[in-house]
Amino acid sequence: PSNNSINSYIGYRELQNADIVAGYSLRFVYDKIVVSPRFGIVYKRYFYGPNEDREDFLQTANIKIDYIVNDNMNISVFGGYSNRDSSSGNSNANYDFESADGGIALGLNTTF
């Protein structure tokens, strides 16, 4: 094999990991309004190279609210938040960090 394919394999192996994922979502319908909250968690562990023993923990919380205008149109508001905690593992690089992200969106969906 060429050096490029060996380096690609080594890089690929460093990112091998296992995930444990859980999520819970609900859907509430109130006449023309649909409320859909969701919560999820992900635990990830890396196995090889500088990422060996690195652990990531991600939590997400989202809510979507749809207003049904008619059979062909609805207006949506979406909000989401995520929180990530990552550990360095055996790496010389510092992967130990925490981050948080959030956002909102407004949408108009139609069929014709």
MMTF fields as JSON, N, C-alpha, C and O atoms, coordinates in Angstrom:
{
  "mmtfVersion": "1.0.0",
  "mmtfProducer": "UNKNOWN",
  "numBonds": 447,
  "numAtoms": 448,
  "numGroups": 112,
  "numChains": 1,
  "numModels": 1,
  "chainsPerModel": [1],
  "groupsPerChain": [112],
  "chainIdList": ["A"],
  "bondAtomList": [4, 2, 8, 6, 12, 10, 16, 14, 20, 18, 24, 22, 28, 26, 32, 30, 36, 34, 40, 38, 44, 42, 48, 46, 52, 50, 56, 54, 60, 58, 64, 62, 68, 66, 72, 70, 76, 74, 80, 78, 84, 82, 88, 86, 92, 90, 96, 94, 100, 98, 104, 102, 108, 106, 112, 110, 116, 114, 120, 118, 124, 122, 128, 126, 132, 130, 136, 134, 140, 138, 144, 142, 148, 146, 152, 150, 156, 154, 160, 158, 164, 162, 168, 166, 172, 170, 176, 174, 180, 178, 184, 182, 188, 186, 192, 190, 196, 194, 200, 198, 204, 202, 208, 206, 212, 210, 216, 214, 220, 218, 224, 222, 228, 226, 232, 230, 236, 234, 240, 238, 244, 242, 248, 246, 252, 250, 256, 254, 260, 258, 264, 262, 268, 266, 272, 270, 276, 274, 280, 278, 284, 282, 288, 286, 292, 290, 296, 294, 300, 298, 304, 302, 308, 306, 312, 310, 316, 314, 320, 318, 324, 322, 328, 326, 332, 330, 336, 334, 340, 338, 344, 342, 348, 346, 352, 350, 356, 354, 360, 358, 364, 362, 368, 366, 372, 370, 376, 374, 380, 378, 384, 382, 388, 386, 392, 390, 396, 394, 400, 398, 404, 402, 408, 406, 412, 410, 416, 414, 420, 418, 424, 422, 428, 426, 432, 430, 436, 434, 440, 438, 444, 442],
  "bondOrderList": [1, 1, 1, 1, 1, 1, 1, 1, 1, 1, 1, 1, 1, 1, 1, 1, 1, 1, 1, 1, 1, 1, 1, 1, 1, 1, 1, 1, 1, 1, 1, 1, 1, 1, 1, 1, 1, 1, 1, 1, 1, 1, 1, 1, 1, 1, 1, 1, 1, 1, 1, 1, 1, 1, 1, 1, 1, 1, 1, 1, 1, 1, 1, 1, 1, 1, 1, 1, 1, 1, 1, 1, 1, 1, 1, 1, 1, 1, 1, 1, 1, 1, 1, 1, 1, 1, 1, 1, 1, 1, 1, 1, 1, 1, 1, 1, 1, 1, 1, 1, 1, 1, 1, 1, 1, 1, 1, 1, 1, 1, 1],
  "groupList": [{"groupName": "PRO", "atomNameList": ["N", "CA", "C", "O"], "elementList": ["N", "C", "C", "O"], "formalChargeList": [0, 0, 0, 0], "bondAtomList": [1, 0, 2, 1, 3, 2], "bondOrderList": [1, 1, 2], "singleLetterCode": "P", "chemCompType": "L-PEPTIDE LINKING"}, {"groupName": "SER", "atomNameList": ["N", "CA", "C", "O"], "elementList": ["N", "C", "C", "O"], "formalChargeList": [0, 0, 0, 0], "bondAtomList": [1, 0, 2, 1, 3, 2], "bondOrderList": [1, 1, 2], "singleLetterCode": "S", "chemCompType": "L-PEPTIDE LINKING"}, {"groupName": "ASN", "atomNameList": ["N", "CA", "C", "O"], "elementList": ["N", "C", "C", "O"], "formalChargeList": [0, 0, 0, 0], "bondAtomList": [1, 0, 2, 1, 3, 2], "bondOrderList": [1, 1, 2], "singleLetterCode": "N", "chemCompType": "L-PEPTIDE LINKING"}, {"groupName": "ILE", "atomNameList": ["N", "CA", "C", "O"], "elementList": ["N", "C", "C", "O"], "formalChargeList": [0, 0, 0, 0], "bondAtomList": [1, 0, 2, 1, 3, 2], "bondOrderList": [1, 1, 2], "singleLetterCode": "I", "chemCompType": "L-PEPTIDE LINKING"}, {"groupName": "TYR", "atomNameList": ["N", "CA", "C", "O"], "elementList": ["N", "C", "C", "O"], "formalChargeList": [0, 0, 0, 0], "bondAtomList": [1, 0, 2, 1, 3, 2], "bondOrderList": [1, 1, 2], "singleLetterCode": "Y", "chemCompType": "L-PEPTIDE LINKING"}, {"groupName": "GLY", "atomNameList": ["N", "CA", "C", "O"], "elementList": ["N", "C", "C", "O"], "formalChargeList": [0, 0, 0, 0], "bondAtomList": [1, 0, 2, 1, 3, 2], "bondOrderList": [1, 1, 2], "singleLetterCode": "G", "chemCompType": "PEPTIDE LINKING"}, {"groupName": "ARG", "atomNameList": ["N", "CA", "C", "O"], "elementList": ["N", "C", "C", "O"], "formalChargeList": [0, 0, 0, 0], "bondAtomList": [1, 0, 2, 1, 3, 2], "bondOrderList": [1, 1, 2], "singleLetterCode": "R", "chemCompType": "L-PEPTIDE LINKING"}, {"groupName": "GLU", "atomNameList": ["N", "CA", "C", "O"], "elementList": ["N", "C", "C", "O"], "formalChargeList": [0, 0, 0, 0], "bondAtomList": [1, 0, 2, 1, 3, 2], "bondOrderList": [1, 1, 2], "singleLetterCode": "E", "chemCompType": "L-PEPTIDE LINKING"}, {"groupName": "LEU", "atomNameList": ["N", "CA", "C", "O"], "elementList": ["N", "C", "C", "O"], "formalChargeList": [0, 0, 0, 0], "bondAtomList": [1, 0, 2, 1, 3, 2], "bondOrderList": [1, 1, 2], "singleLetterCode": "L", "chemCompType": "L-PEPTIDE LINKING"}, {"groupName": "GLN", "atomNameList": ["N", "CA", "C", "O"], "elementList": ["N", "C", "C", "O"], "formalChargeList": [0, 0, 0, 0], "bondAtomList": [1, 0, 2, 1, 3, 2], "bondOrderList": [1, 1, 2], "singleLetterCode": "Q", "chemCompType": "L-PEPTIDE LINKING"}, {"groupName": "ALA", "atomNameList": ["N", "CA", "C", "O"], "elementList": ["N", "C", "C", "O"], "formalChargeList": [0, 0, 0, 0], "bondAtomList": [1, 0, 2, 1, 3, 2], "bondOrderList": [1, 1, 2], "singleLetterCode": "A", "chemCompType": "L-PEPTIDE LINKING"}, {"groupName": "ASP", "atomNameList": ["N", "CA", "C", "O"], "elementList": ["N", "C", "C", "O"], "formalChargeList": [0, 0, 0, 0], "bondAtomList": [1, 0, 2, 1, 3, 2], "bondOrderList": [1, 1, 2], "singleLetterCode": "D", "chemCompType": "L-PEPTIDE LINKING"}, {"groupName": "VAL", "atomNameList": ["N", "CA", "C", "O"], "elementList": ["N", "C", "C", "O"], "formalChargeList": [0, 0, 0, 0], "bondAtomList": [1, 0, 2, 1, 3, 2], "bondOrderList": [1, 1, 2], "singleLetterCode": "V", "chemCompType": "L-PEPTIDE LINKING"}, {"groupName": "PHE", "atomNameList": ["N", "CA", "C", "O"], "elementList": ["N", "C", "C", "O"], "formalChargeList": [0, 0, 0, 0], "bondAtomList": [1, 0, 2, 1, 3, 2], "bondOrderList": [1, 1, 2], "singleLetterCode": "F", "chemCompType": "L-PEPTIDE LINKING"}, {"groupName": "LYS", "atomNameList": ["N", "CA", "C", "O"], "elementList": ["N", "C", "C", "O"], "formalChargeList": [0, 0, 0, 0], "bondAtomList": [1, 0, 2, 1, 3, 2], "bondOrderList": [1, 1, 2], "singleLetterCode": "K", "chemCompType": "L-PEPTIDE LINKING"}, {"groupName": "THR", "atomNameList": ["N", "CA", "C", "O"], "elementList": ["N", "C", "C", "O"], "formalChargeList": [0, 0, 0, 0], "bondAtomList": [1, 0, 2, 1, 3, 2], "bondOrderList": [1, 1, 2], "singleLetterCode": "T", "chemCompType": "L-PEPTIDE LINKING"}, {"groupName": "MET", "atomNameList": ["N", "CA", "C", "O"], "elementList": ["N", "C", "C", "O"], "formalChargeList": [0, 0, 0, 0], "bondAtomList": [1, 0, 2, 1, 3, 2], "bondOrderList": [1, 1, 2], "singleLetterCode": "M", "chemCompType": "L-PEPTIDE LINKING"}],
  "groupTypeList": [0, 1, 2, 2, 1, 3, 2, 1, 4, 3, 5, 4, 6, 7, 8, 9, 2, 10, 11, 3, 12, 10, 5, 4, 1, 8, 6, 13, 12, 4, 11, 14, 3, 12, 12, 1, 0, 6, 13, 5, 3, 12, 4, 14, 6, 4, 13, 4, 5, 0, 2, 7, 11, 6, 7, 11, 13, 8, 9, 15, 10, 2, 3, 14, 3, 11, 4, 3, 12, 2, 11, 2, 16, 2, 3, 1, 12, 13, 5, 5, 4, 1, 2, 6, 11, 1, 1, 1, 5, 2, 1, 2, 10, 2, 4, 11, 13, 7, 1, 10, 11, 5, 5, 3, 10, 8, 5, 8, 2, 15, 15, 13],
  "groupIdList": [1, 2, 3, 4, 5, 6, 7, 8, 9, 10, 11, 12, 13, 14, 15, 16, 17, 18, 19, 20, 21, 22, 23, 24, 25, 26, 27, 28, 29, 30, 31, 32, 33, 34, 35, 36, 37, 38, 39, 40, 41, 42, 43, 44, 45, 46, 47, 48, 49, 50, 51, 52, 53, 54, 55, 56, 57, 58, 59, 60, 61, 62, 63, 64, 65, 66, 67, 68, 69, 70, 71, 72, 73, 74, 75, 76, 77, 78, 79, 80, 81, 82, 83, 84, 85, 86, 87, 88, 89, 90, 91, 92, 93, 94, 95, 96, 97, 98, 99, 100, 101, 102, 103, 104, 105, 106, 107, 108, 109, 110, 111, 112],
  "secStructList": [7, 7, 2, 2, 2, 2, 2, 2, 2, 2, 2, 2, 2, 2, 6, 7, 3, 3, 3, 3, 3, 3, 3, 3, 3, 7, 7, 3, 3, 3, 6, 6, 3, 3, 3, 3, 3, 3, 3, 3, 3, 3, 3, 3, 3, 3, 7, 1, 4, 4, 4, 6, 6, 7, 3, 3, 3, 3, 3, 3, 3, 3, 3, 3, 3, 3, 3, 3, 3, 3, 6, 6, 3, 3, 3, 3, 3, 3, 3, 3, 3, 3, 3, 3, 3, 3, 7, 7, 6, 6, 7, 1, 1, 7, 7, 7, 3, 3, 3, 3, 3, 3, 3, 3, 3, 3, 3, 3, 3, 3, 7, 7],
  "xCoordList": [0.832, 0.0, 0.863, 1.998, 0.296, 1.029, 1.037, 0.235, 1.966, 2.031, 0.742, 0.308, 0.114, -1.136, -2.241, -2.989, -2.348, -3.403, -3.104, -4.027, -1.832, -1.472, -1.781, -2.352, -1.402, -1.704, -3.206, -3.678, -3.959, -5.417, -5.968, -6.86, -5.446, -5.926, -5.588, -6.417, -4.379, -3.971, -4.883, -5.355, -5.129, -6.011, -7.426, -8.087, -7.892, -9.231, -9.33, -10.31, -8.313, -8.329, -8.344, -8.977, -7.662, -7.629, -9.01, -9.243, -9.916, -11.255, -12.284, -13.464, -11.847, -12.798, -13.31, -12.544, -14.616, -15.232, -16.524, -17.017, -17.054, -18.36, -19.261, -18.829, -20.514, -21.5, -22.599, -23.007, -23.057, -24.295, -25.23, -24.909, -26.37, -27.284, -28.654, -29.164, -29.236, -30.604, -31.334, -30.757, -32.586, -33.388, -34.825, -35.308, -35.486, -36.887, -37.611, -37.183, -38.695, -39.458, -40.945, -41.412, -41.655, -43.102, -43.747, -43.074, -45.049, -45.806, -47.169, -47.952, -47.433, -48.708, -49.462, -48.904, -50.726, -51.54, -52.669, -53.46, -52.733, -53.775, -54.44, -53.959, -55.534, -56.258, -55.307, -54.933, -54.896, -54.023, -52.557, -51.74, -52.216, -50.837, -50.287, -50.934, -49.086, -48.4, -47.084, -46.27, -46.878, -45.668, -44.886, -45.417, -43.61, -42.781, -41.456, -40.491, -41.383, -40.094, -39.283, -39.844, -37.952, -37.064, -35.834, -35.31, -35.376, -34.144, -33.297, -33.819, -32.01, -31.126, -29.787, -29.332, -29.166, -27.813, -26.983, -27.493, -25.704, -24.765, -23.502, -22.953, -23.056, -21.763, -20.883, -21.283, -19.691, -18.793, -17.431, -16.93, -16.83, -15.489, -14.623, -15.036, -13.407, -12.459, -11.492, -11.247, -10.937, -10.17, -8.691, -7.912, -8.272, -6.908, -6.167, -6.766, -4.836, -3.988, -4.104, -4.397, -3.875, -3.9, -5.283, -5.4, -6.329, -7.678, -8.051, -9.143, -7.155, -7.47, -7.913, -7.271, -9.006, -9.624, -10.266, -10.7, -10.329, -11.07, -12.56, -13.064, -13.253, -14.685, -15.396, -14.949, -16.503, -17.351, -18.744, -19.246, -19.352, -20.721, -21.503, -21.161, -22.546, -23.326, -24.781, -25.376, -25.337, -26.749, -27.43, -26.879, -28.616, -29.359, -30.795, -31.385, -31.337, -32.746, -33.304, -32.736, -34.405, -35.018, -36.517, -37.114, -37.108, -38.556, -38.972, -38.365, -40.014, -40.573, -42.052, -42.763, -42.502, -43.914, -44.419, -43.907, -45.427, -46.038, -47.425, -48.199, -47.721, -49.078, -49.618, -49.069, -50.688, -51.257, -52.218, -53.299, -51.823, -52.632, -53.799, -54.95, -53.485, -54.51, -53.893, -52.785, -54.601, -54.098, -52.788, -52.057, -52.482, -51.3, -50.201, -49.173, -50.397, -49.396, -49.31, -50.325, -48.081, -47.881, -46.671, -45.757, -46.698, -45.598, -44.935, -45.616, -43.604, -42.862, -41.881, -41.275, -41.742, -40.69, -39.903, -40.481, -38.593, -37.735, -36.68, -36.093, -36.435, -35.363, -34.544, -35.09, -33.241, -32.378, -31.204, -30.725, -30.753, -29.607, -28.797, -29.367, -27.487, -26.63, -25.469, -25.001, -25.021, -23.934, -22.999, -23.443, -21.709, -20.737, -19.602, -19.077, -19.23, -18.094, -17.158, -17.552, -15.939, -14.99, -13.734, -13.268, -13.184, -11.949, -10.799, -11.023, -9.584, -8.403, -7.999, -7.432, -8.251, -7.747, -6.246, -5.683, -5.573, -4.12, -3.378, -2.175, -4.066, -3.469, -2.593, -2.864, -1.537, -0.742, -1.492, -1.269, -2.382, -3.218, -4.298, -4.75, -4.699, -5.704, -7.1, -7.575, -7.759, -9.138, -10.115, -11.321, -9.623, -10.472, -11.167, -10.541, -12.467, -13.203, -14.683, -15.175, -15.365, -16.821, -17.316, -16.69, -18.435, -19.016, -20.529, -21.107, -21.15, -22.61, -23.02, -22.374, -24.092, -24.624, -26.137, -26.772, -26.697, -28.14, -28.578, -27.79, -29.837, -30.33, -31.834, -32.476, -32.37, -33.795, -33.968, -33.111, -35.08, -35.381, -36.879, -37.677, -37.229, -38.62, -38.788, -37.971, -39.851, -40.038, -41.477, -42.418, -41.611, -42.913, -42.898, -42.08, -43.786, -43.851, -45.162, -46.229, -45.066, -46.268, -46.181, -45.091, -47.311, -47.398, -48.363, -49.314, -48.1, -48.995, -48.925, -49.605],
  "yCoordList": [-1.204, 0.0, 1.248, 1.247, 2.306, 3.576, 4.235, 3.897, 5.193, 5.925, 6.679, 6.775, 7.221, 7.957, 7.066, 7.482, 5.831, 4.952, 4.503, 4.332, 4.313, 3.944, 5.1, 4.892, 6.333, 7.493, 7.694, 8.081, 7.433, 7.558, 6.539, 6.858, 5.313, 4.282, 4.648, 4.482, 5.141, 5.521, 6.642, 6.589, 7.646, 8.737, 8.256, 8.729, 7.318, 6.764, 6.027, 6.169, 5.247, 4.453, 5.347, 5.002, 6.482, 7.395, 7.945, 8.374, 7.942, 8.475, 7.388, 7.69, 6.122, 5.054, 5.244, 5.509, 5.103, 5.344, 4.557, 3.993, 4.531, 3.929, 4.992, 5.794, 4.987, 5.94, 5.197, 4.103, 5.8, 5.376, 6.572, 7.66, 6.373, 7.466, 7.178, 6.062, 8.19, 8.081, 9.372, 10.458, 9.245, 10.423, 10.2, 9.069, 11.286, 11.216, 12.409, 13.552, 12.14, 13.236, 13.009, 11.88, 14.093, 14.07, 14.906, 15.673, 14.751, 15.554, 15.844, 14.935, 17.119, 17.563, 18.336, 19.236, 17.987, 18.658, 19.397, 18.796, 20.696, 21.555, 22.29, 23.341, 21.751, 22.348, 22.597, 21.638, 23.835, 24.15, 24.314, 24.719, 24.01, 24.157, 22.79, 22.021, 22.498, 21.24, 21.603, 22.339, 21.087, 21.348, 20.039, 19.017, 20.085, 18.876, 19.111, 19.541, 18.84, 18.934, 17.651, 16.57, 17.786, 16.629, 16.857, 17.968, 15.774, 15.803, 14.614, 13.516, 14.822, 13.732, 13.824, 14.906, 12.665, 12.601, 11.632, 10.641, 11.939, 11.079, 10.969, 11.972, 9.737, 9.479, 8.825, 7.841, 9.364, 8.851, 8.588, 9.394, 7.441, 7.099, 6.656, 5.835, 7.215, 6.904, 5.817, 5.673, 5.04, 3.853, 3.855, 3.15, 4.615, 4.46, 5.787, 6.862, 5.677, 6.83, 7.928, 7.662, 9.152, 10.265, 10.503, 11.144, 9.997, 10.147, 9.032, 9.044, 8.079, 6.95, 7.441, 8.298, 6.888, 7.218, 8.608, 9.056, 9.284, 10.559, 10.25, 9.295, 11.071, 10.898, 12.21, 13.282, 12.106, 13.261, 12.976, 11.857, 13.981, 13.875, 15.065, 16.217, 14.785, 15.822, 15.723, 14.645, 16.863, 16.941, 17.93, 18.993, 17.592, 18.493, 18.619, 17.656, 19.809, 20.056, 20.932, 21.974, 20.507, 21.221, 21.328, 20.501, 22.334, 22.441, 23.013, 23.956, 22.427, 22.915, 23.171, 22.332, 24.329, 24.679, 24.996, 25.892, 24.251, 24.472, 25.061, 24.62, 26.063, 26.604, 26.223, 26.633, 25.443, 24.966, 26.025, 26.227, 26.693, 27.745, 27.124, 27.523, 26.132, 25.364, 24.044, 23.719, 23.269, 21.947, 22.021, 21.033, 23.173, 23.298, 24.192, 24.389, 24.734, 25.668, 25.616, 25.52, 25.681, 25.862, 26.75, 26.844, 27.384, 28.242, 27.553, 27.071, 27.504, 26.796, 27.722, 28.602, 27.498, 28.132, 26.992, 26.085, 27.046, 25.994, 26.627, 27.647, 26.031, 26.459, 25.259, 24.187, 25.435, 24.328, 24.777, 25.905, 23.877, 24.133, 22.845, 21.762, 22.956, 21.789, 22.171, 23.31, 21.189, 21.363, 20.173, 19.026, 20.433, 19.363, 19.475, 20.561, 18.34, 18.248, 17.186, 16.029, 17.562, 16.658, 16.569, 17.572, 15.348, 15.156, 14.85, 14.399, 15.088, 14.949, 13.518, 13.269, 12.588, 11.239, 11.206, 11.865, 10.44, 10.296, 11.247, 11.089, 12.215, 13.101, 14.168, 14.626, 14.554, 15.705, 17.001, 18.031, 16.923, 18.089, 18.207, 17.205, 19.414, 19.628, 19.611, 20.618, 18.443, 18.311, 18.515, 18.353, 18.863, 19.02, 20.378, 21.421, 20.349, 21.603, 21.377, 20.248, 22.473, 22.484, 23.532, 24.579, 23.255, 24.234, 24.173, 23.159, 25.263, 25.324, 26.125, 27.108, 25.691, 26.361, 26.442, 25.557, 27.482, 27.615, 28.405, 29.131, 28.258, 29.008, 28.892, 28.047, 29.756, 29.716, 29.885, 30.448, 29.392, 29.516, 29.679, 29.207, 30.349, 30.544, 29.997, 30.268, 29.223, 28.627, 28.723, 28.811, 28.703, 28.659, 27.47, 27.419, 26.513, 25.308, 25.296, 25.547, 25.001, 24.976, 23.872, 23.487, 23.382, 22.422, 23.008, 23.708, 22.708, 23.193, 22.265, 22.488],
  "zCoordList": [0.0, 0.0, 0.0, 0.476, -0.544, -0.601, 0.768, 1.638, 0.952, 2.216, 2.476, 3.624, 1.43, 1.617, 2.172, 3.057, 1.652, 2.152, 3.586, 4.382, 3.92, 5.297, 6.24, 7.311, 5.842, 6.68, 6.828, 7.897, 5.765, 5.85, 6.835, 7.622, 6.799, 7.718, 9.164, 10.06, 9.388, 10.743, 11.252, 12.387, 10.423, 10.811, 11.071, 11.996, 10.259, 10.445, 11.774, 12.504, 12.074, 13.307, 14.54, 15.538, 14.494, 15.641, 15.972, 17.102, 15.024, 15.252, 15.568, 15.741, 15.645, 15.966, 17.381, 18.308, 17.529, 18.822, 18.933, 17.956, 20.13, 20.381, 20.986, 21.815, 20.563, 21.061, 21.803, 21.414, 22.855, 23.51, 23.406, 23.885, 22.789, 22.485, 23.087, 22.991, 23.704, 24.22, 23.906, 23.966, 23.579, 23.288, 23.719, 23.784, 24.007, 24.414, 23.811, 23.971, 23.126, 22.531, 22.753, 22.904, 22.768, 22.955, 21.862, 21.173, 21.709, 20.736, 21.346, 21.622, 21.548, 22.101, 21.022, 20.395, 20.808, 19.807, 20.514, 21.24, 20.296, 20.851, 19.695, 19.273, 19.183, 18.067, 16.903, 16.227, 16.632, 15.494, 15.889, 15.062, 17.122, 17.602, 17.978, 18.688, 17.493, 17.812, 18.5, 17.941, 19.71, 20.487, 20.583, 21.015, 20.171, 20.137, 20.859, 20.228, 22.164, 22.864, 22.689, 22.51, 22.742, 22.633, 23.49, 23.572, 24.135, 24.917, 24.486, 24.294, 24.335, 23.943, 24.651, 25.022, 24.831, 25.389, 24.552, 24.029, 24.439, 23.721, 24.573, 25.029, 24.776, 25.414, 24.361, 23.738, 24.159, 23.133, 23.758, 24.542, 23.401, 23.896, 22.725, 21.906, 22.658, 21.59, 22.072, 23.27, 21.094, 21.463, 21.092, 21.734, 20.087, 19.568, 19.484, 19.505, 19.388, 19.112, 20.157, 21.322, 19.734, 20.68, 21.28, 22.324, 20.633, 21.183, 22.164, 22.731, 22.363, 23.243, 24.622, 25.229, 25.091, 26.384, 26.424, 27.485, 25.291, 25.245, 25.375, 24.783, 26.158, 26.353, 26.056, 26.463, 25.345, 25.06, 25.612, 25.509, 26.19, 26.686, 26.136, 26.405, 25.372, 24.716, 25.164, 25.162, 25.545, 25.918, 24.987, 24.699, 24.515, 23.655, 24.153, 24.642, 24.021, 24.331, 23.209, 22.885, 22.63, 21.517, 21.74, 22.429, 21.163, 21.144, 19.797, 19.289, 19.234, 17.975, 18.2, 18.753, 17.767, 17.881, 16.478, 15.806, 16.05, 14.739, 14.925, 15.775, 14.114, 14.037, 12.662, 11.639, 12.642, 11.392, 10.858, 11.412, 9.792, 9.188, 8.433, 8.608, 7.581, 6.861, 6.447, 6.873, 5.612, 5.209, 4.439, 4.37, 3.862, 3.016, 3.591, 2.943, 4.789, 5.301, 6.824, 7.515, 7.333, 8.771, 9.02, 8.201, 10.16, 10.606, 11.783, 12.689, 11.775, 12.813, 13.515, 12.903, 14.812, 15.607, 16.246, 16.846, 16.112, 16.643, 17.534, 17.173, 18.691, 19.579, 19.998, 20.261, 20.062, 20.439, 21.285, 21.167, 22.136, 23.007, 23.107, 23.244, 23.04, 23.256, 24.163, 24.165, 24.931, 25.88, 25.698, 25.744, 25.493, 25.261, 26.26, 26.505, 26.834, 27.747, 27.184, 27.038, 26.872, 26.246, 27.104, 27.644, 27.226, 27.99, 27.045, 25.921, 27.483, 26.633, 26.34, 25.276, 27.198, 26.994, 27.116, 27.99, 26.244, 26.3, 25.364, 25.155, 24.806, 23.814, 24.463, 25.574, 23.745, 24.161, 23.86, 24.497, 22.876, 22.554, 23.622, 24.175, 23.9, 24.939, 24.337, 23.814, 24.417, 23.955, 25.104, 24.922, 26.267, 27.44, 27.366, 27.556, 27.088, 26.958, 27.223, 27.227, 27.439, 27.521, 26.548, 26.382, 25.908, 24.999, 25.084, 25.474, 24.715, 24.689, 23.457, 23.094, 22.83, 21.653, 21.771, 22.345, 21.238, 21.221, 20.011, 19.407, 19.664, 18.524, 18.389, 19.014, 17.564, 17.265, 15.753, 15.072, 15.257, 13.832, 13.66, 14.469, 12.6, 12.229, 10.821, 9.942, 10.608, 9.289, 8.809, 9.597, 7.502, 6.853, 5.916, 4.998, 6.131, 5.315, 4.551, 5.112, 3.261, 2.452, 1.405, 0.981, 1.005, -0.1, -1.128, -0.781, -2.395, -3.444, -4.624, -5.626]
}
